[in-house]
Amino acid sequence: VQLQASGGGLVRAGGSLRLSCAASGRIIRMDGMAWYRQAPGKHRELVAMVTGRGTAPHYSDSVKGRFTIFRVGDNNTVHLLMNSLKDEDTAVYLCHQWFGPTNYWGQGTQVTVSS
């Protein structure tokens, strides 16, 4: 299974972006899906996660109320809608999916928020 992340870019503060993470290969129903981010000089941070069925979303306090994680359809594509973006949201965003003890990571996508 390979994960492909897309949707990053440059946006002004207050703007919006939508990230997507699509799975390819031997498709199985994942147990969970998540987005992490890592800014220069900082630890990797869990941003949002959801079950493989798209239920029980969980958000970090720093994005709660501004970001929405969701999946559409019966596949392992997960999206992250990011609204009201702030300078501090600038980071490389990475998608993560897992099935049992097996973890899958996508390549990062850069999100840059300019004030």
C-alpha positions, 0 to 999 in steps of 0.5 A: 500500500502506498499513500499519496498526499496532495493539496499543499501550497501557499495561502494567505492567513485566514485562507483555506486549503484541502489536503488529500491522501489517497491509498493505492496498491493492495487496498484494505479497509484501514483501521485509522487515518490521520494527519500529522505535521512537522514544522522546522525545528519542532517535533512531529505533531498529530493534527487530526485522526479518524477511524477507517470508517470515517467516524470519531474524529479527533483534533489537536487543540491547536486546530480544533474548530478550524480543521475537519478530517473526513473521508468520502466514499468507501475507500481509503482516501482521507481529506483534511479541510483547513480553514482560518489558516494561521502562520503557525500552521505552516509545516510539512503535513504527512498522512498516516494510515494503519491496519493492525500493527502495520503503519503506512506513511505518505510523503509530506506536502508543504503548507505555507501560510503567509501573513 
